[in-house]
Amino acid sequence: MRKNARSVHIAPLALAAVVTGVLGATTATPAQARTESQTSAQATDAYYLRFDKGSVTNSRLELVQRTPGRDKVIKTYKAGSGQVKDTCAVGRGWLPNAGARKPYAVEWHRKDFDGIINGFVIKISDRKCHNGTKRTELFIHSEMKPNGRQGTIESERWTNSNPNDYYSNGCIKLNPTDIKDLFGRLDRVGWPKKLYVVD
């Protein structure tokens, strides 16, 4: 989510379980989320997402295909997550790691999400950090209007300057072109069920 966004908690049933950040009031319902998923390719285990942490504003989100032997990286995107590397800092820290034994679940995706974060949005599962603090309302998203276009206010306009738009309140952030490319690829090949986070 946007840096310095106002913190508002969402009832779990309103989103049917909500990549990292603090979300504001939304118009999404579980039924709407399921409808969006049903209009694109079905979920698959043939692909997965992997977030490789470098720095909070310069990390990598990879689309990976499972193949015999070594898995194949199909596409790599520059990504950010959080404002600090403390994975227990709610609304500020980047994502806790998630390896092969317990990856994040990719719960749903929307192309017209309407809240403090807008447009192309992927919801991932909650996660506890190393000290037991629960990180909730985790997303992969960008900065755009609900219709996917660029707006005029800072939270809806990607500039990547002052402040660096890769900063977030913990969510994984992609630029608008990259998240649309990711959605297009996954709509063709199938939506992954899992996100792995490594450093």
Secondary structure, 3 states (H helix, E strand, C coil): CCCCCCCCCCCHHHHCCCCCCCCCCCCCCHHHHHHHHHCCCCEECCEEEEEEEEECCEEEEEEEECCCCCCEEEEEEEEEECCECCCCCCCCECCCCECCCCCEEEEEEEEEEECCCEEEEEEECCEECCCCCEECCEEEECCCCCCCCCCCCHHHCCCCCCCCCCCCCCCEECCHHHHHHHHHHHHHHCEECEEEEEC
